[in-house]
Amino acid sequence: MSAPPIREPEQVADPEAADGEIADGRVADGVVAGRSRVVAPRFTDLPRVRGGVTALVCFLVCFALGLQSWTALRVTGFDLGIFDQAVRAYAHFELPRSPIKSVHHEFPPDFTLLGDHFTPLLALLAPLYWVWDDPRSLILAQALLFAAGVPVVRRIALHCFAGAAPVVARRAADVSGLVYAVGWPLLNSSYTGFHEVAFAVPITLLMLERGLARRYGGAALWALALCLVKEDMGLVVGAFGLVLAVRAHRAGHTAGRTAGLALLVGGPLVVAVVVGWFLPAMGSPPGYYWSYGRLGASGGEALLRVLTEPWVVAEVAVTPYVKVLMLAWILGTLAFLPAGSATLLLAMPLLAERMLSDNPNHWPVVNHYDAFLWPILLTAALETLARLHGRRRGVRTAVVGALTLSTAAALVAGLGLPFNPGSWQPRPDKRALAAAAELVPDGATVEADNTVAPRLTSRTRVVLVDATPRGADWVLLRVNDRTFPFASLDEQRRRIDLLLAHGYEQVRNEDGAVLLHRVRNVPIPGMRVPGPDSTPVREQVPSDVGRNPFLR
C-alpha cells in the first residue's frame, strides 16, 4: 500500500507558514472569510515558534536523560567509553581506536573502529572535543541531533496532509512533532548514552522528507549520507529506492523513478562493498558479527537455506517468543498505523537483522536499536493517517489510539525520570566507584569496571576489567553487584583475589568497590595483552540476557 499522491501546499511558499489560511469558507486562525484583511497572528500561533519550542523540549528531555545517566553512573564503557575514545582520536587527527573495545575482544593494538563498524560520520564530532574534551559532549551532540529532527518531522506531516484543510495540516505537524520529540526510542537511546544512531535519525528523516517533497536529488544525497552512518544502512537506502521508484512511476516522474532505481541498486551495493572489502581491509575478521547460526554458518549457507527451506525463516523469527513481543511493541506503540504504508518496507532490513539474530542483545526494546526505526515508523504512521483522513474513516480513533499508546510507551521509557530527584543519584556502590576513580593518577593504565570506565577515558589509558588480567597499574572493580562482562559475582571476586596474590595491593574497598594498585611486577597467571597476531574473540552473552524485552 502506498500513500496518496503528494502535492506541495499551494497556499504559501513555505508549508511551515501555513497558519492563517481559509479552509472551506471557514474562519481559520486570524483570517476573516470573505475579506482580504488578515489579522496578525499571535506570537504563539506562529508555526516556527511552536516547532522551535518542540525542538527545545526534545533537546532538553534527551539531554537530561543522558546527563542523568552520566550522573547516576548508568552509562558505561560499552558503549559510551568506546565512542569517546574513538572521537577523541579523531580530534587528534588519528584513526578511531578504542582500547576498551580492542583489548576486551583481543583485537590487535592497531585495530581501528572503522574495521568494527563503518561509521565515518563520527569524525564530524571531533571539533566538539576541541571545545569540551569530555564524554558528555557526545551526549550533548546526540540530543542536538535528535532535536534537529523535529522541524523535519513537521514538514513530513505537512507533505502527508497537503490535501487536507490547513488547520488539519497544522495540527498534524504540531502533534507529530511532539510525538517524535518524546518518542520512546529516542528516550531509550538517550538513557543508554551515545551511539551512531544520533546521525541516523535526522538523516533518515531528511531523506524521507525530500522524497515526499519530490526533490529527488536531495533525497539521493541524504541517502548517500545515511550509508556513511553504519554499514547496514545501505539496505534501508535500497528499500527507500524501491518505494521511491514505485511512487514516482505512478506519478509519472521519470527523474524520481531513475533516482529510486539507482538507490535500489546502489544501497545494497554499498553494503556489499563495505562488508565484503572495506571492513576486512580495516582488520575485521570474517564472520565476526555473524549472528544467524540457525540459518547457516555464513551468508551463502543462509541464503541457500532460505531459498530451499523458507519456512525456517518464520520459525527463527518467532523463537524465542520474546522476538514476537519485540515486534508487537515496536508497531503497537503507534497503534500499528505504520503497517498501512509502503514506507514500512524501509524498516524490514533492520527488523529482520534483529528477529533472525541468535544474539539475545538484539531482542530487547530498551536499547538504541529502535531509534534507527523511529523516523520510518513515524513517517509511515503519518502517511496512513493522511489516507484515513482522506477517506473519513476511523481517523479519530486511530489518532487517539496512537497518541495514547505512544505516550504510555514514553512514560515506560523514562519520560518522567528527569523530574525524579532520586534518579539523579548513583547507588552507593556506583558512588564508591566514582570516588575511587578519582584516586587514579592521570596517565596511568587502568582496568576499570564497565560502569566507571567513561569517567577515566579523558585522562588515563583505560581498558575494561574482564576475566583476563592485563597487567595495568590500577584495577577498579565492584564485588557486590555483577558487572559486564562477568557472568557471576564469584568471577569478579576471584579476579580480585588473583591480583591480590600476584603483585597488587588494596588501596580502597568501600561499598563493594575495590581499587587495587600494582606494586610488584610479578607474573600473573592467565595474563594476556593483545599483540599484532591476536585473534579476536566474540562476546559470550550471559544466559539471562534477552529473556525480558523491557529489562535494561
N, C-alpha and C positions, 0 to 999 in steps of 0.2 A: 504494500500500500504506500502511497506517496501523498505528500501534502498538496493542497490545492495550488493552482498556479499563483506564483508570487509576483506581485507588482509593487513598485515603489510607491509610497504615499504621494499623491498628486497635490495635496492641499498646500504643502510648503516644501521648500527645497530640502530642509533638514527634518527628518521624521521626529527627532527629539524636540522639535519646536512645534509639535502638532497640537498643543493645548490652545484653546480658544477658537476652535473651528465649529461651524454649524453642522449638525448631523440631522438629516431627515426633517428639516424645518424646525428643530427644537432649539432652545437656547442652550448654548454649551460654553461654560466657563468664560464668562466675560464677553460673549458675543451676543448681540441682540438680533434675533431672527428678523429678517426682512429689512434691516437697516445696515448702512455701511459703517456706522460708528462702532468702534471697538474699544471696550473698556480695558484699561491696562490691567493685566493680571497681578494678583498679589505675589509678593516675593516667594511665598511658599508654594505657589502654583506653578512656578517655572520648572519644567521637566529636568533641566540640567541641575537645578538645585536639589531636587528630590533624588536624582541619580547620584549626585555628589555625596549627599547625606547617607544614602545606602552604601556607597563605596566606603565611606568612612566607618560605618557600622561594621562592614565586612573586615576592614583592616583592623579595627580595634578588637573585635572578637577573636580573630585568628591570631593576632599578635599577643593578646592577653593569654590565650590558651597556651601558646608556645612559650611565652615568658614564664607563665605559671609552672609549666612542666619543667622548665630550667630551674626555677627557684625551688621547687619541690623535689628535684633530682629524679624526674621521671624520664627525661631524655637521656640517651645512653651513647656509648661508644659506637655500637651498631644501632643507628647509622649516623647520628649527628657528628660523632667524632671522626668518622671516615670522611664525610663530606667536608668537614672543617679542615682536615689535613690536606685534602685534595685542592680545595680552593685556595688555601694558604700557599700551597706550592705554585699554583698559577700566579698568585700575587707576587711571587718572587721570580717569575718568568721561568718556572721549571715545569716539567711534566707532572701530572697529578698523581703523586704517590701517597699511599696511606699505610704506615707501619701497622696500624690497628688491623686493617684488612689483610695485608700480605703476610704478616708474621703468624697470625692465628690460623690462616689457611695454607701456610707453608709455601707461599709463592716466593720466587727468587727476589733478592733485595732490590733489583732494578725494575721490578714489575710496576706498571702504572695502571691506574683505574680505567684507562682507555682500553685495556685488554679485559677488563671485567664487564663493563657496560659501555656502550657507545653514547657518551654524554658530553660532547664537546661544548655545548652551550653553557656548561658550568663555568667556563672561562670568563663569561661575561660578568660574573660576580666578583672577580678578582679586585677591581677598584674599590669595592666596599672595604677590603682589608687594608687598604692604604689609609682609610679614614678611621676604621674601628676594627682592630685586629682581635676579633673575639667571635666565638661560635654563635653568639646571639645575633650577629649581623646577618647570618643565614636565616634565622627565624624572622627577623625583620624583613628581609628580602622576600621571603615566601609570602608573608602577609600582604606586602605591597603587590606582588604579582597576582595573588588571589583577588585582591580588591580591584585590580585593573580589569578584571573580567566583568564587573558589574555593568559599566556602560555598554559593553558588547552584548551582554545578555538582553539588555533593554532594547537594543537595536534589533536583535533577533526576534524579540516579541513583536516589535513594530512591523517587521517584514512579514511575520506569520499572520498578523491581524491587519494587514494593509487593506483588505477588502471590507473591514468592519467599520462601524462608526468611530470617529476619532476618540470619543470618550472611552469606548471599549478598548481601543488600541492603547490608550494612555494607561488605563487600569491594568491591562495585561503587562505593560512594561514595568509599572511600579511593583506589581505583585511578584512577577518573575524575577526582578532584580533582588527583591528581599528574600525570596525562597533560595535563590542562588547564594546570596551573601551569607546566610546562616545554614547552608546545606550541610547535612551530617557528614558527607565525605570530606568537605573542607575542614570541618571541626576535628574529625579523626586525624587527618593528616597534620594539622597544626598541633594537636595533642602529642603526636609522636615525634615532633622535631622538624626535620627538613629532609626533603627528597627531591629528585629531579622532576617530580610531578608539578612542582611550583611553576615550571615553564610550560608543561604540557597543558595545564588548564587554560590559561589565556590564549595560547597559540591555537589550540583546538577550537576555541570559541571564535577566534578571528577567522580561521579557515571556514568554519560553518557559516558565519555571518556574511563573508564575501561570496560564498556560494549562493546563499539566499538572495543576496543583492545582485546576482548575476554579474559580478565583477570577477571574471574567470581568471584573469592574470593575477589579481591579488590573492584569490583562493589558492592558486598554484604556488605562489611564493610562500604563503603561510604553511601550506602542506610540506614544502621543502624544509622549512624551518622545523616543523614537527618531526621530521625524520632525524634531526640533529639532537632531539631530546633523549631518545633511547632507541636501541636497535629494533625493538618490535613495533615501534610506532609507524613504520612503513606499511604494516598490514592495515592499520587504521586508514592510512592515506589511500591504499588500494581500494578499500571498501567505500571511502568517500568518493573516489573517482568513479566507481560503478554507479552510485546513486546520482552523482552529478551528471554523468553521461546520459543516463536514462531520462532524468528530468529535463535536461537541455534538449534531448531528442524530441520529447513530447511537445516542448515549447517551440521547436523549430529553430533552435540556436546552434548553429554549426560550430561556433567558437567554443561554446560550453561542452558540446559533445566531444570535440577534439581534446580539450583540456581534461575532461573526465577520463577519456580513454588513455591519455598519456599518464595520468596519475594511477589509473587502474594497473597499468603495466609497471610504471616507474616505482611506485611504493614498494611492492614486493621485491622488485629487482634490487632496490637499496638494501632491503633486509638480507637478501641472498649474498650480496657483496660484502656487507658488514660482517655477517655471521660466518660466511664461508672463507673470507680472506682477511678483512681488517682485524677482527678480534684475535684470530690465530697469529697474525703478524705482530700483534702487540703482546703476545705471550699467553693468550688464553688457551688452556689445554682443551683438546677436542672432547666434546660431550660433557664439559664440566657442569653446565647448568641443565643438562637433560634430565627432566623430571617426569618422564612419561614412560616409565618402565613397563607399565601394564599394557601399553600399546606396542612396545618394541624397544630394542636396545639402542636404536638410532632412528633418525628421521626417515631413512629409507625403509627400514623394517616397519615403522609405524604407519607410513603411507600405504605400504603393501597390505598390511592387516586391515586398515580402514577400508580399502577397496575390496578385499576378499571377505571380510567379516564385519560389515558396517554396524551390526548390532552391538559389537563390542564397545563402540564409542558411547552409545546410550548407557550401557552398563557401567562403564567407567565414570561417566558424567554424573551419575546419581549415587555412587557409592564412594565413601560413606555418605550417609544421609545428610550430613552437615552441608554438603555441597548444594543440595536442594534448598535448604534453609537459606543459604547464602544468596542464591538466585532469587528466591521469593522476597527476601529483604530488599535486595537491590532494586527490583522492579516494583515491589509492593509499596515502597515508601513514596512513590509517585502514583499510587493507585493504578499501576500497570498501564498508565497512559503511554509510556514510550513504545509499547508494543503496537500501537496504532500508526506508526510512522516508519517508512523505509530507512530513516536516519539511524534507527536502532541497529542496522546492519554494521555500522561502524564499531559498535561495541562487541560484536560477535568474536573477533580475534582475541580481544582481551579477556572476555568471559571464558572462551574455550581454553586459553592458556591456564586458567585457574581451575576450571571444572574438570579438565582432563589430567591435571597435575597430580602426582602422588606425593608432593611436598605439602605437609599439613599447614605450613606457614601461609599458603595461598588461600586458604579456605575461610578464615575469619573475616568479619566486616568491620574491624576496628583498626585496621592498619591504613596505609596510604594508598593502597591499590585502587580503591573505589573512586578516588579523586580523579584518576585518569578517565573514568567513565562519566563523571558528573556533567561535563559540558554536553556530551552526547545525549544522555538521558533527559536532561532538561530541554534541550532543543527538540528532541523527538516528542516530548510531552506537549510542548507549545504547539507544534505542528498538528498534533492530534486534537488538541483543544480548539485550534482555529478551524479545523474541519467540522468538529461537532458544533461549533458556534454557527458556522455557515448553514448547517442543516437544522439548527434549532432543536437538537435532540440531546438531552441529558447533559448539557454543558454545565449547568449549575451544580448538579450532583457530582460531576467529575471534578470540578474546581474545589468544591468543599471537601471532597474526599482526599484529593491530593494535598491540599493545604493542611488538613488535619493530620494526615499520616506523616508528611514531611516535617511538620512542627514537632510531632511526637518523637520522630527519629532524631531531630536536632537536640531535643532535651535529653534523650538517651545518650547521645554522643558527647554531652557535656556542655551544652549551651549555657547552663547556669553555673558552671564551675567557677568562672572568674569572679562571681559575686559571693562566693563562699570563702570567707577569710581562712577557714581551716585548711582548705585545699591548697593554699599557697605555702603551707608549712611542710617541710620534709619530715618523714618519720624519724624517730630517734637514731636508728641505725644508719640512715642516709645522712642525717645531720652530722653524725660522728665521722662518716666517710669524708664529707666535705672539710671538716675541721682537720682531719689527718692529712688530707691532700695539701693543706696549706703548709705543712711541715716539710714537704718535699722541696728541696732546693731547685732553683732554676737551672736548666741544662742537664739535669740528671736523667738517667734512663729509669723507666718505671714500668712495672707490670701492674696494671690497675684494674680494679673491679669495673665491670662494664658500666655500672651506674655512675661512677665518678670520672670515667675517662675523659669526657669532654671538658671537665674543669682543668685538665692538665695539658691539653694539646697545644695551647698557645705558648707554653714556656718550658716544656720538657719533651723528651722523646718517649712517648707513651705507646705501649702495646697492651693488648688485652691479657689479663691473667687467665690462664686456662690450665688444662691438665698437664701441659708440657712446660717445665721450667725453662726460662730463657736467660737466666743469669743476670737480671737487671740489678741496678744499685738499690732500688727500692721496690717493695711489693706491698700493695694495699688491697685487702680483700675482706669481705664480710664472712662470718662463720655462723650467723644466726638466721640467715634467710638465703634461700637458693638464688643464685645469680647466673645469668648466661655467661658461658656455655655449659656450665656444670649440670649434671643430671641429678645430683643429690647434695645435701649438706655434708654428708660423710666425705665426699670427694673434696670439697672445699677445705674441710678440717684436716684431711690427710695431706693436702697440699701445703698447708701452714706447718704441720708437724715435720714434713720432709725438709722444708727450708730451715727450720729452727735447728735441725740436726746436722745441717750441712752449710755452715758459714753465715747464717743470718741471726740477728738478734731482734727481739721485740722492742720497738720504740713506743708503741701505743696500742692499747686494747680497751676500747670504750664502746659500750652498746653493741658488741659483736663486730666492730670494725677494727681490724688488726693491721697495723703498719709495721713492716719489717725492713731492716737495713742490713745490707750485706757488709760484713766486717772482716770476713776471711775468704780468700779466693781458693776454695776447695772444690773438688769435683762434686757435682750434684747429679745423683742418679736420674737418668732419663732426660737430662738437659739437652736441648737442641735449638740451634739458631739457624733459620733457613739460609742456605747458601745458593750459589749460582746454579747448582744442579738439583735444587729442591723439587720434589714432586708435590704439586698442590693436592690437598685433601678436601673432601666435601664435608659440610656440616652434618653432624648427627643430630637430628631433631628429637628432643625429648618426647616420650610417649604420650604425655598429656597435652601436647600442643595440637590444636585443630579440632578438638572434641567439641568445644563450645564456640559458636561463631561470634559471640559477644565478649569473650574473655580476652582481656588485654595481656 
